[in-house]
């Protein structure tokens, strides 16, 4: 079964920046983006990424399978009793079942690092792939909307 693939998570490093920038600027990713559907300039991304690596309230992990970078997951914990997750799959590995394995692996890691924390994701309305992915990992859609066109999904 695909979700049983041995996906490893490792902390992101400065040399991961280019891959993350390419994945972030993939047209499918941009359509589902919360911030803006516009392409992100390299200098803007690089500045954000290097600052994020130093930010103690943010943790970025690279998902690796058989030596391939298959995706990333980011944890933001500004409130300390909940953590927001953001996921992006390398476009080459999409629609192959890696998203489910990556998200479940990340949720287990998060459960060990922050027991009892509320896990949260903000998903653009109509992004059925992300809705199915987060539902498969035990997230539930709540009726609170962070801003028009987006819904909050939570997992305890």
C-alpha positions as CSV (number, residue, x, y, z in Angstrom):
1,X,0.0,0.0,0.0
2,X,1.3,3.4,-0.9
3,X,0.8,5.1,2.4
4,X,3.1,2.5,4.0
5,X,6.1,3.7,2.1
6,X,8.9,4.6,4.4
7,X,8.8,8.4,4.3
8,X,11.5,10.1,6.3
9,X,11.2,13.7,7.6
10,X,14.3,15.8,8.1
11,X,14.8,19.4,9.0
12,X,15.0,21.7,6.0
13,X,18.4,23.2,5.1
14,X,19.4,26.3,3.1
15,X,20.1,24.1,0.1
16,X,16.4,23.0,0.0
17,X,15.3,26.5,-0.8
18,X,15.4,26.2,-4.6
19,X,13.3,23.0,-4.7
20,X,10.7,24.6,-2.3
21,X,10.6,27.7,-4.5
22,X,10.0,25.7,-7.6
23,X,7.2,23.6,-5.9
24,X,5.7,26.7,-4.5
25,X,5.5,28.3,-7.9
26,X,4.0,25.3,-9.6
27,X,0.7,26.4,-11.3
28,X,-1.4,23.9,-9.3
29,X,0.1,25.1,-6.0
30,X,-0.5,28.7,-6.9
31,X,-4.2,28.0,-7.5
32,X,-4.5,26.7,-4.0
33,X,-2.3,29.2,-2.3
34,X,-3.7,31.2,0.6
35,X,-1.4,34.2,0.3
36,X,-1.6,35.0,-3.4
37,X,-2.1,33.2,-6.7
38,X,0.8,35.2,-8.2
39,X,4.2,33.7,-8.8
40,X,6.7,34.3,-5.9
41,X,10.0,36.0,-6.9
42,X,13.1,34.1,-6.0
43,X,14.5,36.9,-3.8
44,X,11.3,37.1,-1.9
45,X,11.2,33.4,-1.3
46,X,14.8,33.1,-0.4
47,X,14.5,35.9,2.2
48,X,11.3,34.2,3.7
49,X,13.0,30.8,3.7
50,X,16.2,31.8,5.4
51,X,14.2,33.8,8.0
52,X,11.9,30.8,8.5
53,X,14.9,28.5,9.2
54,X,15.8,30.8,12.1
55,X,12.3,31.3,13.4
56,X,11.7,29.3,16.6
57,X,7.9,29.3,16.1
58,X,8.2,27.7,12.6
59,X,9.7,24.3,11.6
60,X,10.0,23.1,8.0
61,X,10.6,19.5,7.2
62,X,11.6,17.9,4.0
63,X,9.9,14.5,3.2
64,X,12.4,12.1,1.6
65,X,11.6,8.7,0.1
66,X,14.4,6.5,-1.4
67,X,16.6,9.6,-1.7
68,X,14.0,11.7,-3.5
69,X,12.6,14.9,-2.0
70,X,8.9,14.2,-2.4
71,X,7.5,17.1,-0.4
72,X,7.6,19.4,2.5
73,X,5.5,20.1,5.6
74,X,5.7,23.2,7.8
75,X,4.5,23.6,11.4
76,X,3.7,27.1,12.7
77,X,2.9,27.4,16.4
78,X,2.4,31.0,17.3
79,X,-0.1,30.3,20.1
80,X,1.7,27.2,21.6
81,X,-1.5,25.3,22.1
82,X,-2.2,24.8,18.5
83,X,0.0,24.2,15.4
84,X,-0.9,25.1,11.8
85,X,0.3,22.7,9.2
86,X,1.1,23.5,5.6
87,X,2.0,20.8,3.1
88,X,3.3,20.8,-0.5
89,X,4.1,17.7,-2.6
90,X,6.8,17.8,-5.2
91,X,4.8,18.0,-8.5
92,X,6.6,15.0,-9.9
93,X,5.3,12.9,-7.0
94,X,1.7,14.1,-6.9
95,X,-1.2,11.7,-7.3
96,X,0.9,8.8,-6.2
97,X,-0.3,8.5,-2.6
98,X,2.6,10.3,-1.0
99,X,0.5,13.1,0.4
100,X,-1.3,10.7,2.8
101,X,1.9,9.1,4.0
102,X,3.6,12.4,4.5
103,X,0.8,14.0,6.4
104,X,0.3,11.0,8.7
105,X,4.0,10.8,9.4
106,X,4.1,14.5,10.1
107,X,1.0,14.3,12.5
108,X,2.7,11.5,14.4
109,X,5.9,13.6,14.8
110,X,3.8,16.6,15.8
111,X,2.0,14.5,18.4
112,X,5.3,13.6,20.0
113,X,6.7,17.1,19.9
114,X,3.5,18.8,21.0
115,X,1.2,16.4,22.8
116,X,-2.3,17.7,23.2
117,X,-1.8,20.5,20.7
118,X,-4.6,21.2,18.3
119,X,-3.5,20.6,14.7
120,X,-4.9,23.1,12.2
121,X,-4.9,23.5,8.5
122,X,-6.4,26.3,6.4
123,X,-7.7,25.0,3.1
124,X,-9.0,27.0,0.1
125,X,-12.6,26.2,-0.6
126,X,-12.8,23.9,-3.6
127,X,-9.4,22.4,-3.1
128,X,-10.8,18.9,-3.0
129,X,-7.4,17.1,-3.1
130,X,-6.3,18.9,0.2
131,X,-9.8,18.3,1.7
132,X,-9.6,14.6,1.0
133,X,-5.9,14.4,2.2
134,X,-6.6,16.1,5.5
135,X,-9.8,14.2,6.1
136,X,-7.8,10.9,5.6
137,X,-5.5,12.0,8.4
138,X,-8.4,12.6,10.8
139,X,-8.9,16.3,10.3
140,X,-12.4,17.7,10.5
141,X,-13.7,20.7,8.7
142,X,-15.1,23.3,11.1
143,X,-17.5,26.1,10.1
144,X,-15.2,28.9,11.2
145,X,-13.8,30.6,8.1
146,X,-10.5,32.4,8.5
147,X,-11.3,34.6,5.5
148,X,-13.8,34.3,2.7
149,X,-13.0,31.4,0.4
150,X,-11.1,29.4,3.1
151,X,-12.0,26.9,5.8
152,X,-10.2,25.7,8.9
153,X,-9.7,22.0,9.4
154,X,-8.6,20.7,12.8
155,X,-7.4,17.5,14.4
156,X,-6.8,16.7,18.1
